[in-house]
Amino acid sequence: MNEKKSKGKPPPPPKMSPYVFTILLLGFGLWCFWDGWLNPDPDMAEYALFNQVLSAVLIPWGIWDFFNVKKKYKNK
């Protein structure tokens, strides 16, 4: 039954969503935000500045990337 399908071209590989990188940026940014600003654990205080700076970089980058991808795929 499926002989016709198997003799032709193989099916194309599944496409990855263009928002994967955006989701990763926002996810890591929110995690760093939690760890840097809201985490009450005193053992994590030595890493707070790193997480604060990283959240200030990753969250705006993720938002910028979201609108960039949205604009790119809207124009297609």
N, C-alpha and C positions, 0 to 999 in steps of 0.2 A: 504493500500500500504506500509506504513512504519512500519507495525506490526513486521516484521522480525528484523528491526533495534532496535526497542524499547524493544524487549524481550531479546536481547543479552546483552553483557556488555555495560555499559554506555561509551560514548566517553571519551577519556582522556582529562584532563583539558588543556587549551591552554598553550603552553610553553612560558615562558618569555625569551626575548633575553638576552644572557650573557653579552651584552654591556650596560645594563641599569645602573649598578653601575658606569661604566666608564663614561657614558654620564653625570650622575649626578655630579661626581667628577669634570669633566672638566667644566660643566656649572656653578657650584658654584665657581670654581676656577677663571673662566673668569669674573664672576660677582664681586668677591672680587678684582680681578685685576683692573677692571674698577673703583670700588669704592675707592680703595686704592691709585692708581697711576694717573688715568686720570680724575677723577671727579672734576670739577671746583667749586663745591658748598662749600663755606667756613664753612657752618654748619656741614659738614661731616668731617672736619679736625680732630676732636677729635677721630674719629674711623679709621683714615687712617692707623695707624701703625698696628692695628689688622687685617685690610683687606690686607695689604701688606704681613704680615707674613702668613696669611691664604692662600693667592694666591700662595706664594712661597712653600707651603706645598701641596695644592690640585692639582695644575697643573702638577707638576712632578709625583705625585701619580697617577693621571688619565692617564698620558702617560705610566707609568710603568704598570698599570693595563691593558691598551689596548694591549700592546705587550704580556703580560702574558696570557690574554684570547685568543689572536690570536694564540699563540704558542700551548696552550692547545687544541684548537679545530682543529688546523692543524694536530696534532699528532693522532687524533681519526680516 
